Amino acid sequence: MGQRFIHILNVPNLDLLGVREPEIYGRDTLADVKAACLRELDGTGVGLIFRQTNAEHEMVGWLHEARIGAFGIVINPAAFSYAGYSVLDALKMCDCPIIEVHLSNIHRREEEWRSRSIMTRSVTAMISGMGVDGYALAVRHMLRIDRRNAA
């Protein structure tokens, strides 16, 4: 069996992380997130596929690629959380652990609709409100899941 990968998938507007509403999302960039995740994976033999798109169809294609044999998926569905049914359906086809990450605590946001992510129907776990640290925590948890399953 070849190297397995954690797919970290980021969706609309996260290409502007660090400059878009820093009072909510912080000043770290996706490059900072990727570096933190790579540190978590250092020496584990697990690879990283790190992507961002503003296009729903592209996200669905990436989930189709990851659906069989991925080590795990960490997804920040952002705005797709509320209406991305094609993303939800693609997640349901995946055979690996999936962790949904939100930078802000979606349950404390002003807009009530932000607290109702449809993605929770298909994910293993959700991390919300830990800022960019949530990504590294998700990667660390994926590694623990794998160790427990191997024991």
DSSP file with accessible surface (Angstrom, degrees, kcal/mol):
  #  RESIDUE AA STRUCTURE BP1 BP2  ACC     N-H-->O    O-->H-N    N-H-->O    O-->H-N    TCO  KAPPA ALPHA  PHI   PSI    X-CA   Y-CA   Z-CA
    1    1 A M              0   0  192      0, 0.0     3,-0.1     0, 0.0     0, 0.0   0.000 360.0 360.0 360.0 135.2    0.0    0.0    0.0
    2    2 A G        -     0   0   61      1,-0.2     2,-0.0     0, 0.0     0, 0.0  -0.038 360.0 -56.4 -78.2-176.7    1.3    3.4   -0.9
    3    3 A Q        -     0   0  114      1,-0.1     2,-0.3    43,-0.1    -1,-0.2  -0.345  54.0-139.5 -62.2 139.5    1.5    6.5    1.2
    4    4 A R        -     0   0   78     41,-0.4    43,-2.8    -3,-0.1     2,-0.4  -0.751  16.8-148.4-101.2 154.5   -1.8    7.7    2.6
    5    5 A F  E     -a   47   0A  69     -2,-0.3    66,-2.1    64,-0.3    67,-1.2  -0.928  15.1-138.7-128.4 143.4   -2.8   11.3    2.8
    6    6 A I  E     -ab  48  72A   0     41,-2.5    43,-2.6    -2,-0.4     2,-0.6  -0.887  27.1-146.2 -91.0 127.3   -4.9   13.6    4.9
    7    7 A H  E     -ab  49  73A  13     65,-2.6    67,-3.0    -2,-0.5     2,-0.7  -0.877  10.9-166.0 -97.2 118.0   -6.8   15.9    2.6
    8    8 A I  E     -ab  50  74A   0     41,-3.2    43,-2.8    -2,-0.6     2,-0.5  -0.939  13.1-171.7-106.7 114.7   -7.3   19.4    4.1
    9    9 A L  E     -ab  51  75A   0     65,-2.9    67,-2.5    -2,-0.7     2,-0.4  -0.937   8.1-173.3-119.0 125.5  -10.0   21.1    2.0
   10   10 A N  E     -ab  52  76A   0     41,-2.1    43,-2.1    -2,-0.5     3,-0.1  -0.932   8.5-164.3-120.2 141.5  -10.9   24.8    2.3
   11   11 A V    >   -     0   0    0     65,-1.3     3,-1.9    -2,-0.4     4,-0.2  -0.130  42.0  -3.0-116.3-155.8  -13.8   26.5    0.6
   12   12 A P  T 3  S-     0   0   16      0, 0.0    67,-0.3     0, 0.0    -1,-0.2   0.113 121.2  -2.2 -47.4 136.1  -15.1   29.9   -0.3
   13   13 A N  T >  S+     0   0   67      1,-0.1     3,-1.6    -3,-0.1     7,-0.2   0.258  94.4 110.1  74.2  -5.6  -13.3   33.0    0.9
   14   14 A L  G X   +     0   0    8     -3,-1.9     3,-1.6     1,-0.3    16,-0.3   0.678  63.7  74.7 -74.5 -11.9  -10.6   31.2    2.8
   15   15 A D  G 3  S+     0   0   79      1,-0.3    -1,-0.3    -4,-0.2    15,-0.1   0.740  96.5  51.8 -65.9 -16.7   -8.1   32.3    0.2
   16   16 A L  G X> S+     0   0   84     -3,-1.6     4,-2.4    13,-0.1     3,-2.3   0.204  78.3 141.1-103.4  14.5   -8.5   35.6    2.0
   17   17 A L  T <4  +     0   0   12     -3,-1.6    13,-0.4     1,-0.3    10,-0.1  -0.343  66.5  32.9 -58.2 134.6   -7.8   34.2    5.4
   18   18 A G  T 34 S+     0   0    8      8,-0.6    -1,-0.3     2,-0.4    11,-0.1   0.002 125.2  43.5 104.0 -25.9   -5.7   36.7    7.4
   19   19 A V  T <4 S+     0   0  110     -3,-2.3     2,-0.6     9,-0.1    -2,-0.2   0.624  91.5  85.8-120.0 -25.9   -7.2   39.8    5.7
   20   20 A R  S  < S-     0   0   65     -4,-2.4    -2,-0.4     1,-0.2     5,-0.3  -0.685 118.0 -31.4 -83.1 118.0  -10.9   39.0    5.7
   21   21 A E  S >> S-     0   0   71     -2,-0.6     4,-2.7     1,-0.1     3,-2.1   0.889  70.5-176.1  40.9  61.6  -12.6   40.0    8.9
   22   22 A P  H 3> S+     0   0   27      0, 0.0     4,-1.9     0, 0.0    -1,-0.1   0.779  76.9  67.9 -61.0 -22.5   -9.5   39.4   11.1
   23   23 A E  H 34 S+     0   0  148      2,-0.2    -2,-0.1     1,-0.2     4,-0.1   0.765 115.8  27.1 -67.9 -21.1  -11.6   40.2   14.2
   24   24 A I  H <4 S+     0   0   56     -3,-2.1    -1,-0.2     2,-0.1    -3,-0.1   0.816 136.1  27.2-101.2 -47.0  -13.5   37.0   13.5
   25   25 A Y  H  < S-     0   0   27     -4,-2.7     3,-0.2    -5,-0.3   107,-0.2   0.505 101.4-127.9-102.5  -6.9  -11.1   34.8   11.7
   26   26 A G     <  -     0   0   28     -4,-1.9    -8,-0.6    -5,-0.4    -1,-0.2  -0.216  26.0 -81.3  87.3-178.6   -7.7   36.0   12.9
   27   27 A R  S    S+     0   0  184    -10,-0.1    -1,-0.2    -4,-0.1     2,-0.1   0.483  87.4 110.2-106.3  -7.0   -4.6   37.1   11.0
   28   28 A D        -     0   0   74     -3,-0.2     2,-0.2    -6,-0.1    -9,-0.1  -0.405  58.5-141.1 -68.1 150.5   -3.1   33.7   10.2
   29   29 A T     >  -     0   0   56    -11,-0.1     4,-1.9    -2,-0.1     3,-0.3  -0.545  27.7-100.8-104.4 173.0   -3.1   32.7    6.6
   30   30 A L  H  > S+     0   0   25    -13,-0.4     4,-2.9   -16,-0.3     5,-0.2   0.849 123.9  60.4 -63.1 -30.6   -3.7   29.4    4.9
   31   31 A A  H  > S+     0   0   71      1,-0.2     4,-2.3     2,-0.2    -1,-0.2   0.906 104.6  48.9 -62.6 -38.3    0.0   29.1    4.5
   32   32 A D  H  > S+     0   0   73     -3,-0.3     4,-2.2     2,-0.2    -2,-0.2   0.899 110.8  50.4 -65.1 -41.1    0.3   29.3    8.3
   33   33 A V  H  X S+     0   0    1     -4,-1.9     4,-2.3     2,-0.2    -2,-0.2   0.942 110.4  49.2 -62.0 -47.2   -2.4   26.6    8.6
   34   34 A K  H  X S+     0   0   94     -4,-2.9     4,-2.6     1,-0.2    -2,-0.2   0.923 109.9  51.1 -60.1 -44.4   -0.6   24.3    6.2
   35   35 A A  H  X S+     0   0   39     -4,-2.3     4,-2.0     1,-0.2    -1,-0.2   0.912 109.8  50.1 -60.7 -42.2    2.7   24.7    8.0
   36   36 A A  H  X S+     0   0   21     -4,-2.2     4,-1.6     1,-0.2    -1,-0.2   0.904 111.6  48.5 -64.4 -39.5    1.1   23.8   11.3
   37   37 A C  H  X S+     0   0    0     -4,-2.3     4,-1.6     1,-0.2    -2,-0.2   0.899 108.6  53.0 -68.6 -39.8   -0.5   20.7    9.8
   38   38 A L  H  X S+     0   0   82     -4,-2.6     4,-1.1     1,-0.2    -1,-0.2   0.885 105.8  54.8 -62.3 -37.3    2.8   19.6    8.3
   39   39 A R  H  < S+     0   0  168     -4,-2.0     3,-0.5     1,-0.2    -1,-0.2   0.907 106.7  51.2 -61.6 -40.2    4.4   19.9   11.7
   40   40 A E  H  < S+     0   0   53     -4,-1.6    -1,-0.2     1,-0.2    -2,-0.2   0.850 113.3  45.3 -64.5 -33.0    1.8   17.6   13.1
   41   41 A L  H >< S+     0   0    8     -4,-1.6     3,-2.5    -5,-0.1     4,-0.5   0.592  81.2 127.1 -88.2 -10.5    2.5   15.1   10.4
   42   42 A D  T 3< S+     0   0  138     -4,-1.1    -3,-0.0    -3,-0.5     5,-0.0  -0.219  84.2   2.7 -54.2 123.8    6.3   15.3   10.6
   43   43 A G  T 3  S+     0   0   80      1,-0.1    -1,-0.3     3,-0.1    -2,-0.1   0.462 104.3 101.6  81.2   3.2    7.7   11.8   11.0
   44   44 A T  S <  S-     0   0   56     -3,-2.5    -2,-0.1     2,-0.2     3,-0.1   0.670  83.8-127.0 -91.8 -19.4    4.4   10.0   10.8
   45   45 A G  S    S+     0   0   57     -4,-0.5     2,-0.5     1,-0.3   -41,-0.4   0.456  71.2 123.5  83.5  -0.5    4.6    8.8    7.2
   46   46 A V        -     0   0   19     -5,-0.4    -1,-0.3   -43,-0.1    -2,-0.2  -0.819  52.2-144.5 -95.6 132.2    1.2   10.3    6.4
   47   47 A G  E     -a    5   0A   8    -43,-2.8   -41,-2.5    -2,-0.5     2,-0.4  -0.365   6.2-128.9 -90.9 173.2    1.2   12.9    3.6
   48   48 A L  E     -a    6   0A  31    -43,-0.2     2,-0.5    -2,-0.1   -41,-0.2  -0.986  14.5-171.6-128.5 130.8   -0.8   16.1    3.2
   49   49 A I  E     -a    7   0A  42    -43,-2.6   -41,-3.2    -2,-0.4     2,-0.5  -0.991  18.3-173.7-115.4 116.8   -2.9   17.3    0.3
   50   50 A F  E     +a    8   0A  39     -2,-0.5     2,-0.3   -43,-0.2   -41,-0.2  -0.962  11.2 163.1-120.8 119.4   -3.9   20.9    1.1
   51   51 A R  E     -a    9   0A  65    -43,-2.8   -41,-2.1    -2,-0.5     2,-0.3  -0.952  21.6-167.5-138.8 158.3   -6.3   22.7   -1.1
   52   52 A Q  E     +a   10   0A  50     -2,-0.3     2,-0.3   -43,-0.2   -41,-0.2  -0.996  14.7 168.2-143.2 139.2   -8.6   25.8   -1.3
   53   53 A T        -     0   0    5    -43,-2.1   -39,-0.2    -2,-0.3   -38,-0.1  -0.991  34.3-155.1-146.6 154.6  -11.4   26.6   -3.8
   54   54 A N  S    S+     0   0   84     -2,-0.3     2,-0.5   -42,-0.1   -43,-0.1   0.301  78.0  88.8-103.2   4.7  -14.2   29.0   -4.3
   55   55 A A     >  -     0   0   28      1,-0.1     4,-1.8   -44,-0.0     3,-0.3  -0.911  63.2-155.0-113.7 123.1  -16.0   26.6   -6.6
   56   56 A E  H  > S+     0   0   66     -2,-0.5     4,-2.3     1,-0.2     5,-0.2   0.895  95.8  55.1 -61.1 -41.6  -18.4   24.0   -5.3
   57   57 A H  H  > S+     0   0  151      1,-0.2     4,-2.0     2,-0.2    -1,-0.2   0.869 106.1  52.3 -63.7 -33.5  -17.9   21.6   -8.3
   58   58 A E  H  > S+     0   0   84     -3,-0.3     4,-2.2     2,-0.2    -1,-0.2   0.918 107.9  51.2 -67.7 -41.4  -14.2   21.6   -7.7
   59   59 A M  H  X S+     0   0    0     -4,-1.8     4,-2.3     2,-0.2    -2,-0.2   0.924 108.2  52.4 -60.5 -43.2  -14.7   20.6   -4.0
   60   60 A V  H  X S+     0   0   24     -4,-2.3     4,-2.3     1,-0.2    -1,-0.2   0.931 108.3  51.2 -60.2 -43.2  -16.9   17.8   -5.1
   61   61 A G  H  X S+     0   0   29     -4,-2.0     4,-2.0     1,-0.2    -1,-0.2   0.911 109.1  50.2 -60.8 -42.2  -14.2   16.5   -7.4
   62   62 A W  H  X S+     0   0   27     -4,-2.2     4,-1.7     1,-0.2    -1,-0.2   0.892 109.6  51.1 -65.0 -37.5  -11.6   16.6   -4.7
   63   63 A L  H  X S+     0   0    0     -4,-2.3     4,-1.3     2,-0.2    -2,-0.2   0.890 107.1  53.7 -67.8 -35.8  -13.9   14.6   -2.4
   64   64 A H  H  < S+     0   0   85     -4,-2.3     4,-0.4     1,-0.2     3,-0.3   0.913 108.5  50.3 -62.9 -39.7  -14.4   12.1   -5.1
   65   65 A E  H  < S+     0   0  115     -4,-2.0     3,-0.4     1,-0.2    -1,-0.2   0.877 117.1  40.2 -62.3 -38.3  -10.6   11.7   -5.3
   66   66 A A  H  X S+     0   0    1     -4,-1.7     4,-1.0     1,-0.2    29,-0.2   0.588  87.5  96.6 -87.8  -9.3  -10.4   11.2   -1.6
   67   67 A R  T  < S+     0   0   99     -4,-1.3    28,-2.6    -3,-0.3     2,-0.5   0.759  85.1  42.0 -63.2 -27.6  -13.4    9.0   -1.1
   68   68 A I  T  4 S-     0   0  107     -3,-0.4    -1,-0.1    -4,-0.4    26,-0.1  -0.973 125.1  -0.5-123.0 122.8  -11.6    5.7   -1.1
   69   69 A G  T  4 S+     0   0   45     -2,-0.5   -64,-0.3     1,-0.3    -2,-0.1   0.359  82.1 140.2  90.8  -4.0   -8.2    5.2    0.7
   70   70 A A     <  -     0   0    8     -4,-1.0    -1,-0.3     1,-0.1   -64,-0.2  -0.417  55.0-134.9 -69.3 147.9   -7.6    8.6    2.2
   71   71 A F  S    S-     0   0   10    -66,-2.1     2,-0.3     1,-0.3   -65,-0.2   0.878  76.8 -46.9 -65.2 -39.4   -6.2    8.6    5.7
   72   72 A G  E     -b    6   0A   0    -67,-1.2   -65,-2.6    24,-0.2     2,-0.4  -0.956  49.7-118.2 178.6 169.2   -8.8   11.3    6.5
   73   73 A I  E     -bc   7  98A   0     24,-2.2    26,-2.7    -2,-0.3     2,-0.5  -0.997  13.2-169.6-128.3 130.5  -10.4   14.5    5.4
   74   74 A V  E     -bc   8  99A   0    -67,-3.0   -65,-2.9    -2,-0.4     2,-0.4  -0.993  20.5-177.5-113.9 120.0  -10.4   17.8    7.3
   75   75 A I  E     -bc   9 100A   0     24,-2.5    26,-2.7    -2,-0.5   -65,-0.2  -0.977  27.9-164.8-126.9 131.4  -12.8   20.2    5.7
   76   76 A N  E     -b   10   0A   5    -67,-2.5   -65,-1.3    -2,-0.4    26,-0.1  -0.919  15.6-178.4-103.9  98.4  -13.7   23.8    6.5
   77   77 A P    >   +     0   0    0      0, 0.0     3,-2.5     0, 0.0     4,-0.4   0.622  11.0 172.9 -78.1 -11.2  -16.9   24.0    4.5
   78   78 A A  T >  S+     0   0   20     23,-0.4     3,-2.1     1,-0.3     4,-0.2  -0.085  73.7   3.0  42.0-125.6  -17.5   27.7    5.4
   79   79 A A  T >> S+     0   0   55    -67,-0.3     3,-1.4     1,-0.3     4,-0.6   0.740 125.5  69.0 -64.4 -22.6  -20.5   28.9    3.4
   80   80 A F  H <> S+     0   0   19     -3,-2.5     4,-2.3     1,-0.3     3,-0.3   0.702  80.7  81.1 -66.6 -15.9  -21.1   25.4    1.9
   81   81 A S  H <4 S+     0   0    0     -3,-2.1    37,-3.4    -4,-0.4    38,-0.4   0.745  98.4  37.9 -58.1 -24.2  -22.1   24.5    5.5
   82   82 A Y  H <4 S+     0   0   43     -3,-1.4    -1,-0.2    35,-0.2    -2,-0.2   0.636 137.8   4.5-108.9 -16.9  -25.6   25.9    4.9
   83   83 A A  H  < S+     0   0   68     -4,-0.6     2,-1.7    -3,-0.3     3,-0.3   0.300  86.1 115.0-152.6   9.4  -26.5   25.1    1.3
   84   84 A G     X  +     0   0    1     -4,-2.3     4,-2.4     1,-0.2     3,-0.4  -0.425  27.4 156.2 -88.9  66.2  -23.7   22.9   -0.2
   85   85 A Y  H  > S+     0   0  121     -2,-1.7     4,-2.7     1,-0.2    -1,-0.2   0.835  71.5  55.7 -64.6 -30.4  -25.8   19.8   -0.7
   86   86 A S  H  > S+     0   0   51     -3,-0.3     4,-2.0     2,-0.2    -1,-0.2   0.887 109.0  48.4 -68.7 -33.4  -23.6   18.4   -3.4
   87   87 A V  H  > S+     0   0    0     -3,-0.4     4,-2.6     2,-0.2    -2,-0.2   0.933 110.8  51.0 -68.4 -44.4  -20.6   18.7   -1.0
   88   88 A L  H  X S+     0   0    2     -4,-2.4     4,-2.0     1,-0.2    -2,-0.2   0.942 110.3  48.8 -57.1 -47.5  -22.7   16.9    1.7
   89   89 A D  H  X S+     0   0   85     -4,-2.7     4,-0.6     1,-0.2    -1,-0.2   0.899 111.0  50.4 -62.7 -38.0  -23.5   14.1   -0.7
   90   90 A A  H >< S+     0   0    1     -4,-2.0     3,-0.9     1,-0.2     4,-0.3   0.902 108.5  52.5 -67.6 -38.2  -19.9   13.7   -1.8
   91   91 A L  H >< S+     0   0    1     -4,-2.6     3,-1.8     1,-0.2    -1,-0.2   0.891 101.0  61.5 -62.9 -38.5  -18.8   13.6    1.9
   92   92 A K  H 3< S+     0   0  119     -4,-2.0    -1,-0.2     1,-0.3    -2,-0.2   0.746  99.7  56.4 -61.3 -22.2  -21.3   10.8    2.5
   93   93 A M  T << S+     0   0   95     -3,-0.9    -1,-0.3    -4,-0.6     2,-0.2   0.528  84.0 106.8 -87.1  -5.2  -19.4    8.6    0.0
   94   94 A C    <   -     0   0   18     -3,-1.8   -26,-0.2    -4,-0.3   -27,-0.1  -0.543  55.4-157.6 -82.8 139.9  -16.1    8.9    1.8
   95   95 A D        +     0   0  100    -28,-2.6    -1,-0.1    -2,-0.2   -27,-0.1   0.074  66.3  73.9-103.8  24.4  -14.8    5.9    3.7
   96   96 A C  S    S-     0   0   17    -29,-0.1   -24,-0.2     1,-0.1   -25,-0.1  -0.806  94.2 -74.4-129.2 168.4  -12.4    7.7    6.1
   97   97 A P        -     0   0   32      0, 0.0   -24,-2.2     0, 0.0     2,-0.4  -0.392  46.8-161.0 -62.3 142.8  -12.7    9.9    9.2
   98   98 A I  E     -c   73   0A   4    -26,-0.2    26,-2.6    -4,-0.1    27,-1.5  -0.997   6.9-167.1-130.5 127.5  -13.9   13.4    8.4
   99   99 A I  E     -cd  74 125A   2    -26,-2.7   -24,-2.5    -2,-0.4     2,-0.5  -0.974  11.2-148.5-118.6 124.2  -13.5   16.4   10.7
  100  100 A E  E     -cd  75 126A   0     25,-2.6    27,-2.9    -2,-0.5     2,-0.4  -0.781  18.1-164.7 -88.5 127.7  -15.4   19.6   10.0
  101  101 A V  E     - d   0 127A   0    -26,-2.7     2,-0.4    -2,-0.5   -23,-0.4  -0.956  12.1-177.9-119.6 133.8  -13.4   22.7   11.1
  102  102 A H  E     - d   0 128A   8     25,-2.6    27,-1.5    -2,-0.4    28,-0.7  -0.999  20.6-148.5-126.8 133.3  -14.8   26.2   11.6
  103  103 A L  S    S+     0   0    9     -2,-0.4    28,-2.2    25,-0.2     2,-0.2   0.921  85.0  45.3 -65.5 -45.9  -12.5   29.0   12.7
  104  104 A S  S    S-     0   0   16     26,-0.1     2,-1.2    25,-0.1    25,-0.9  -0.550 101.5 -97.7 -93.5 164.1  -15.1   30.9   14.6
  105  105 A N    >   -     0   0   60     24,-0.3     3,-2.1    23,-0.3     4,-0.5  -0.718  36.5-163.2 -80.4 101.4  -17.6   29.3   17.1
  106  106 A I  T 3  S+     0   0    3     -2,-1.2     3,-0.5     1,-0.3    -1,-0.2   0.730  84.1  62.2 -63.5 -19.3  -20.5   29.0   14.7
  107  107 A H  T 3  S+     0   0  117      1,-0.2    -1,-0.3     8,-0.1     8,-0.1   0.596 105.9  45.2 -82.7  -9.5  -22.9   28.6   17.6
  108  108 A R  S <  S+     0   0  207     -3,-2.1    -1,-0.2     6,-0.1    -2,-0.2   0.386  85.2 119.1-110.3   0.4  -22.1   32.1   19.0
  109  109 A R  S    S-     0   0   40     -4,-0.5     6,-0.1    -3,-0.5     5,-0.1  -0.304  71.9-120.7 -69.2 153.0  -22.3   34.0   15.7
  110  110 A E  S    S+     0   0  188      1,-0.1     2,-0.7     4,-0.1    -1,-0.1   0.897  97.2  72.7 -60.6 -43.0  -24.8   36.8   15.4
  111  111 A E  S >  S-     0   0   67      1,-0.2     3,-1.6     2,-0.0     4,-0.3  -0.650  73.8-151.9 -80.9 117.4  -26.6   35.2   12.4
  112  112 A E  G >  S+     0   0  118     -2,-0.7     3,-1.8     1,-0.3     4,-0.2   0.838  90.4  66.1 -60.1 -32.9  -28.6   32.2   13.7
  113  113 A W  G >  S+     0   0  117      1,-0.3     3,-1.4     2,-0.2    -1,-0.3   0.786  88.1  69.4 -63.2 -22.9  -28.4   30.4   10.4
  114  114 A R  G <  S+     0   0   37     -3,-1.6    -1,-0.3     1,-0.3    -2,-0.2   0.718  89.6  62.9 -68.1 -19.0  -24.6   30.0   10.8
  115  115 A S  G <  S+     0   0   31     -3,-1.8     2,-0.7    -4,-0.3    -1,-0.3   0.534  87.8  76.7 -85.1  -2.7  -25.1   27.6   13.7
  116  116 A R    <   +     0   0  139     -3,-1.4     2,-0.5    -4,-0.2    -1,-0.2  -0.645  60.7 179.5-113.3  79.3  -26.8   25.0   11.5
  117  117 A S    >   -     0   0    9     -2,-0.7     3,-0.8     1,-0.2   -35,-0.2  -0.630  20.0-158.6 -80.3 125.4  -24.2   23.2    9.4
  118  118 A I  G >  S+     0   0   11    -37,-3.4     3,-1.4    -2,-0.5    -1,-0.2   0.723  85.8  75.4 -72.5 -18.2  -25.7   20.5    7.2
  119  119 A M  G >> S+     0   0    0    -38,-0.4     3,-2.5     1,-0.3     4,-0.8   0.759  73.1  79.2 -67.4 -23.0  -22.3   18.8    7.0
  120  120 A T  G <4 S+     0   0   70     -3,-0.8     3,-0.3     1,-0.3    -1,-0.3   0.749  79.5  71.9 -60.1 -18.6  -22.6   17.5   10.5
  121  121 A R  G <4 S+     0   0  162     -3,-1.4    -1,-0.3     1,-0.2    -2,-0.2   0.682 110.6  27.6 -67.2 -17.8  -24.8   14.7    9.0
  122  122 A S  T <4 S+     0   0   24     -3,-2.5     2,-0.2    -4,-0.1    -1,-0.2   0.419 100.3  95.7-127.2   0.4  -21.7   13.1    7.4
  123  123 A V     <  -     0   0   26     -4,-0.8   -24,-0.2    -3,-0.3     3,-0.1  -0.605  62.3-140.4-100.2 157.9  -18.7   14.0    9.6
  124  124 A T  S    S-     0   0   85    -26,-2.6     2,-0.3     1,-0.3   -25,-0.2   0.850  84.1 -10.7 -75.8 -39.5  -17.0   12.1   12.3
  125  125 A A  E     -d   99   0A  34    -27,-1.5   -25,-2.6     2,-0.0     2,-0.4  -0.970  59.7-136.1-156.1 165.1  -16.4   15.2   14.5
  126  126 A M  E     -d  100   0A  59     -2,-0.3     2,-0.5   -27,-0.2   -25,-0.2  -0.995   6.6-165.5-132.2 138.4  -16.6   19.0   14.4
  127  127 A I  E     +d  101   0A  22    -27,-2.9   -25,-2.6    -2,-0.4     2,-0.4  -0.995  19.5 173.1-120.2 124.3  -14.1   21.6   15.8
  128  128 A S  E     +d  102   0A  29     -2,-0.5   -23,-0.3   -27,-0.2   -25,-0.2  -0.996  53.9  14.6-138.5 128.6  -15.6   25.1   16.1
  129  129 A G  S    S+     0   0   38    -27,-1.5   -24,-0.3   -25,-0.9   -26,-0.2   0.529  83.9 107.2  94.7   9.2  -14.2   28.2   17.6
  130  130 A M  S >  S-     0   0   89    -28,-0.7     3,-1.1     1,-0.3     4,-0.3   0.244  70.9-140.7-101.8  12.4  -10.5   27.3   17.9
  131  131 A G  T >   -     0   0   23    -28,-2.2     3,-1.6   -29,-0.3    -1,-0.3  -0.229  66.5 -24.1  61.1-151.9   -9.3   29.5   15.1
  132  132 A V  T >> S+     0   0   20      1,-0.3     3,-1.4  -107,-0.2     4,-0.8   0.743 129.6  76.0 -67.4 -18.8   -6.5   28.1   12.9
  133  133 A D  H <> S+     0   0  114     -3,-1.1     4,-2.2     1,-0.3    -1,-0.3   0.770  80.0  73.5 -62.2 -23.2   -5.5   25.8   15.8
  134  134 A G  H <> S+     0   0    1     -3,-1.6     4,-2.2    -4,-0.3    -1,-0.3   0.840  90.7  56.1 -60.3 -32.0   -8.5   23.7   15.0
  135  135 A Y  H <> S+     0   0    1     -3,-1.4     4,-2.3    -4,-0.3    -1,-0.2   0.948 108.3  44.6 -66.3 -50.0   -6.8   22.3   11.9
  136  136 A A  H  X S+     0   0   10     -4,-0.8     4,-2.7     1,-0.2    -2,-0.2   0.896 112.9  52.9 -62.9 -38.0   -3.7   21.0   13.7
  137  137 A L  H  X S+     0   0   50     -4,-2.2     4,-2.5     2,-0.2    -1,-0.2   0.913 108.0  51.0 -62.7 -40.7   -6.0   19.5   16.4
  138  138 A A  H  X S+     0   0    0     -4,-2.2     4,-2.4     2,-0.2    -2,-0.2   0.926 110.8  48.1 -62.6 -43.7   -8.0   17.8   13.7
  139  139 A V  H  X S+     0   0    0     -4,-2.3     4,-2.1     2,-0.2    -2,-0.2   0.942 111.5  50.2 -62.3 -46.0   -4.8   16.3   12.2
  140  140 A R  H  X S+     0   0   86     -4,-2.7     4,-1.9     1,-0.2    -2,-0.2   0.909 110.6  50.0 -58.8 -41.8   -3.6   15.2   15.6
  141  141 A H  H  X S+     0   0   58     -4,-2.5     4,-2.7     1,-0.2    -1,-0.2   0.905 106.5  54.9 -65.7 -40.2   -7.0   13.5   16.2
  142  142 A M  H  X S+     0   0    2     -4,-2.4     4,-2.2     1,-0.2    -1,-0.2   0.917 107.7  50.2 -58.0 -42.8   -6.9   11.7   12.9
  143  143 A L  H  X S+     0   0   14     -4,-2.1     4,-2.2     1,-0.2    -1,-0.2   0.900 110.5  49.7 -64.1 -38.6   -3.5   10.2   13.9
  144  144 A R  H  X S+     0   0  107     -4,-1.9     4,-2.6     2,-0.2    -2,-0.2   0.898 107.7  53.5 -66.9 -41.5   -4.9    9.1   17.2
  145  145 A I  H  X S+     0   0   22     -4,-2.7     4,-2.4     1,-0.2    -2,-0.2   0.941 110.2  48.4 -56.8 -45.4   -7.9    7.5   15.5
  146  146 A D  H  X S+     0   0   57     -4,-2.2     4,-1.8     1,-0.2    -2,-0.2   0.911 110.6  49.9 -64.2 -42.5   -5.5    5.5   13.3
  147  147 A R  H  X S+     0   0  143     -4,-2.2     4,-1.2     1,-0.2    -1,-0.2   0.913 111.7  49.0 -62.9 -41.9   -3.3    4.4   16.2
  148  148 A R  H  < S+     0   0  151     -4,-2.6     3,-0.3     1,-0.2    -1,-0.2   0.907 111.7  48.6 -64.0 -41.9   -6.4    3.2   18.1
  149  149 A N  H  < S+     0   0  125     -4,-2.4    -1,-0.2     1,-0.2    -2,-0.2   0.809 110.3  52.1 -68.2 -29.6   -7.7    1.3   15.1
  150  150 A A  H  <        0   0   84     -4,-1.8    -1,-0.2    -5,-0.2    -2,-0.2   0.733 360.0 360.0 -77.1 -23.1   -4.3   -0.3   14.6
  151  151 A A     <        0   0  120     -4,-1.2    -3,-0.0    -3,-0.3    -4,-0.0  -0.181 360.0 360.0 -74.1 360.0   -4.1   -1.5   18.2
